[in-house]
């Protein structure tokens, strides 16, 4: 039985010139010393804890479904506003610098078109999005019940557990989200954005499990298919809009949900906007106003 005091044992470890710093570190840990104490003894600069990720650090993309967009007028106005655009047929390609205007057979109305943003990030990304909304409004773009607004949030760095958390948390939030969406996008009122409520996520262990839980379909309010194509999670519930403020607030909501889901998973449904844990006071007020407007 060792009758040496802790101080004597520490001194013995530190005075042993035949051991490396790493070996001394292991011995000091075994003696029960705290990390900061070991750092002081070995003159090791303690590592800073990594800063938590913020919503502004995530990439995002937006698909704006509209109609009444004259092609020649759009090309001309985009050039005037220094908005890089390209007209294409229907596709799911990603772009890093060009706003793509693609055909979409689900949109009714004259001159229907879907404006797909490039991969965006941070303040510069929101500035580019604002310019796109400004340009669409200047050429008379309109929305109706057939148009939607789809938001992609970058999810490449999410673990499988964090990925599943996003879907589980949205499921718990869906009833309150419905209150600030148009009636055509609530519950199961829209074929292209079906409800997550009732989808069994309990046994999901992989992204493929989530995909199967959603009947291998992308037409849900949150789409599990987009990860395999774009490494994103797609939020499909929002009604069509060319209003920059509304779009920015919804992008922020989705991004904050993804960040919050990295460390949290709800165990019960949320019934009030004020109870949404990742929104600040200003954001809660905005969505509360939307709820009243859409009541």
C-alpha positions in Angstrom: 0.0 0.0 0.0 1.4 3.4 -1.1 1.5 5.7 2.0 2.9 8.7 0.0 0.8 11.9 0.0 -0.7 13.2 -3.2 1.8 16.0 -3.3 4.7 13.5 -3.0 3.2 11.3 -5.8 2.8 14.3 -8.1 6.4 15.4 -7.4 7.6 11.9 -8.2 5.8 11.9 -11.5 7.1 15.4 -12.4 10.7 14.7 -11.4 11.0 11.5 -13.4 13.2 12.6 -16.3 12.8 9.3 -18.1 9.1 9.7 -18.9 7.7 11.8 -21.7 5.2 14.6 -21.2 2.4 12.3 -22.5 3.3 9.6 -20.0 3.4 12.2 -17.2 -0.1 13.4 -18.3 -1.5 9.9 -18.1 0.0 9.3 -14.6 -1.4 12.6 -13.3 -4.8 11.7 -14.7 -4.6 8.4 -12.8 -3.8 10.4 -9.6 -7.2 12.2 -10.0 -5.9 15.7 -11.0 -8.2 18.0 -12.9 -7.4 19.0 -16.4 -6.5 22.6 -15.6 -4.2 21.4 -12.8 -2.4 19.1 -15.2 -2.2 21.9 -17.8 -0.4 24.1 -15.2 2.0 21.4 -14.1 3.0 20.4 -17.6 2.9 24.0 -18.9 0.3 23.0 -21.5 -1.9 25.7 -22.9 -5.5 24.4 -22.4 -7.5 24.0 -25.5 -10.4 26.3 -26.0 -13.8 24.7 -26.3 -15.1 24.9 -29.8 -17.5 27.7 -30.4 -21.1 26.5 -30.9 -22.3 26.7 -34.5 -24.7 29.5 -35.4 -27.4 29.6 -38.0 -25.4 32.2 -40.0 -22.6 29.6 -40.5 -24.9 27.1 -42.3 -25.3 27.2 -46.1 -28.8 27.7 -47.5 -30.6 27.7 -50.8 -34.2 28.8 -51.7 -36.5 27.7 -54.5 -39.1 30.5 -55.2 -42.0 29.3 -57.3 -43.7 32.1 -59.2 -45.7 33.0 -62.3 -46.2 36.0 -64.5 -42.5 36.3 -65.1 -41.7 37.4 -68.7 -38.4 35.9 -69.7 -37.0 38.8 -71.7 -38.0 41.3 -69.0 -36.4 39.2 -66.3 -33.2 38.8 -68.2 -33.0 42.6 -68.8 -33.9 43.5 -65.2 -31.5 40.9 -63.8 -28.7 42.4 -65.9 -29.6 45.9 -64.6 -29.5 44.7 -61.0 -26.2 42.7 -61.4 -28.1 39.5 -60.6 -26.5 36.5 -62.4 -29.2 34.3 -63.9 -29.6 31.5 -66.3 -32.8 29.9 -67.8 -32.8 26.1 -67.8 -35.1 23.2 -68.2 -36.3 21.3 -65.1 -33.4 19.8 -63.1 -31.9 19.4 -59.6 -28.4 20.7 -60.3 -26.6 22.9 -57.7 -25.0 26.2 -58.5 -22.5 28.3 -56.5 -22.8 31.6 -58.3 -25.9 31.7 -60.6 -29.6 32.1 -59.9 -31.3 29.4 -62.1 -34.7 29.9 -63.6 -36.2 26.4 -64.2 -39.5 25.1 -65.5 -42.0 23.5 -63.0 -45.1 21.8 -64.2 -46.8 22.1 -60.7 -47.2 25.9 -61.0 -50.3 27.3 -62.6 -50.6 30.7 -64.2 -49.1 32.4 -67.2 -45.2 32.3 -67.5 -44.6 30.0 -64.5 -41.0 29.7 -63.4 -39.1 28.6 -60.4 -36.2 30.7 -59.2 -33.5 28.6 -57.7 -30.8 30.4 -55.7 -27.1 29.3 -55.8 -25.7 27.9 -52.5 -25.7 30.9 -50.2 -24.2 31.7 -46.8 -24.2 34.5 -44.2 -24.8 38.2 -44.8 -23.6 38.0 -48.4 -26.0 35.2 -49.1 -29.0 37.1 -47.7 -27.9 40.2 -49.7 -28.0 38.1 -52.9 -31.4 36.7 -51.9 -32.7 40.2 -51.3 -31.6 41.3 -54.8 -33.4 38.3 -56.3 -36.6 39.1 -54.5 -36.3 42.8 -55.6 -35.8 41.8 -59.2 -38.7 39.3 -59.2 -41.0 42.0 -57.8 -39.8 44.6 -60.3 -40.9 42.3 -63.2 -44.3 41.6 -61.7 -43.7 38.1 -60.4 -46.8 36.7 -58.6 -47.7 33.7 -56.4 -50.8 31.7 -55.9 -52.1 28.5 -54.2 -50.0 26.4 -56.6 -46.7 28.0 -55.6 -44.4 27.1 -52.8 -41.2 28.2 -51.2 -38.6 25.5 -50.5 -35.6 26.1 -48.2 -32.5 23.9 -48.2 -30.2 24.0 -45.2 -26.7 22.5 -45.5 -26.6 19.3 -43.5 -23.3 17.7 -44.6 -21.7 18.2 -41.1 -24.6 16.7 -39.2 -24.2 13.3 -37.5 -26.9 10.8 -38.2 -28.4 11.4 -34.8 -28.5 15.2 -35.4 -30.1 14.6 -38.8 -32.8 12.5 -37.3 -33.3 15.1 -34.6 -34.3 17.7 -37.2 -37.2 15.6 -38.4 -38.3 14.6 -34.9 -38.2 18.2 -33.7 -40.1 19.5 -36.7 -42.7 16.8 -36.0 -43.1 18.2 -32.5 -43.3 21.8 -33.8 -45.6 21.2 -36.8 -48.9 22.0 -35.1 -47.6 25.5 -34.1 -45.8 26.0 -37.5 -49.2 25.4 -39.2 -50.6 28.4 -37.4 -48.4 30.8 -39.2 -48.6 29.1 -42.6 -51.4 29.6 -45.2 -54.3 27.2 -44.8 -53.3 25.5 -48.1 -50.0 24.4 -46.5 -51.4 23.2 -43.1 -52.0 19.6 -42.0 -52.3 17.4 -45.1 -53.9 20.1 -47.3 -51.2 20.1 -49.9 -50.1 17.0 -51.9 -46.5 18.3 -52.2 -45.9 19.0 -48.5 -47.6 16.3 -46.4 -47.6 16.2 -42.6 -44.9 14.6 -40.5 -47.4 13.9 -37.7 -47.9 10.2 -37.5 -44.6 9.3 -39.2 -42.9 6.8 -36.9 -39.3 7.9 -36.3 -38.7 5.9 -33.1 -36.7 3.1 -34.6 -34.7 5.2 -37.1 -31.0 4.7 -36.8 -29.8 5.8 -40.2 -30.7 8.4 -42.8 -32.0 5.6 -45.0 -34.4 4.6 -42.1 -35.8 8.1 -42.2 -36.2 7.9 -46.0 -38.2 4.7 -45.6 -40.3 6.1 -42.8 -41.4 8.7 -45.2 -42.4 6.1 -47.7 -39.5 7.0 -49.9 -41.2 10.2 -50.9 -39.9 13.8 -50.9 -43.4 15.3 -50.8 -43.4 16.0 -47.0 -43.0 19.3 -45.1 -39.4 18.2 -44.5 -37.8 16.2 -47.3 -35.4 13.4 -46.5 -34.4 12.8 -50.1 -32.5 16.1 -50.6 -29.6 14.8 -48.5 -28.5 12.2 -51.0 -28.8 14.7 -53.8 -27.5 17.9 -52.2 -26.4 17.1 -48.7 -29.2 19.4 -47.4 -32.4 19.1 -45.5 -35.3 20.6 -47.5 -38.1 22.4 -45.8 -41.1 22.5 -48.2 -44.0 23.8 -46.1 -43.9 27.5 -46.7 -46.4 29.0 -49.2 -45.1 30.9 -52.3 -43.7 34.3 -51.6 -41.4 36.9 -53.2 -41.3 39.0 -50.0 -37.7 39.1 -48.8 -38.5 39.7 -45.1 -40.9 36.7 -45.0 -38.4 34.5 -46.8 -35.4 35.6 -44.7 -37.4 34.9 -41.5 -38.3 31.4 -42.6 -34.8 30.6 -43.7 -33.6 31.8 -40.3 -36.2 29.6 -38.6 -35.1 26.5 -40.5 -31.4 27.2 -39.9 -31.9 27.8 -36.2 -34.0 24.6 -36.0 -31.1 22.6 -37.5 -28.5 24.2 -35.2 -30.7 23.6 -32.1 -31.3 20.0 -33.2 -27.5 19.3 -33.0 -27.8 19.1 -29.2 -31.5 18.7 -28.5 -34.5 16.5 -29.3 -38.0 17.4 -28.1 -40.0 14.8 -26.3 -43.4 16.4 -26.5 -45.2 18.7 -29.0 -44.9 22.5 -28.8 -48.2 24.3 -28.9 -47.2 28.0 -28.6 -44.8 30.2 -30.6 -43.6 31.6 -27.3 -42.4 28.1 -26.4 -40.2 27.6 -29.4 -36.8 27.3 -27.8 -34.5 28.6 -30.5 -36.2 31.8 -31.5 -35.4 35.2 -30.1 -38.0 37.7 -29.0 -38.1 39.5 -32.3 -38.5 36.3 -34.3 -41.3 35.1 -32.0 -43.1 38.5 -32.5 -42.8 38.2 -36.3 -44.3 34.7 -36.4 -47.0 35.7 -33.9 -48.0 38.5 -36.3 -48.1 36.1 -39.2 -50.3 33.8 -37.2 -52.8 36.7 -36.7 -52.7 37.7 -40.4 -53.3 34.1 -41.5 -55.9 33.2 -38.9 
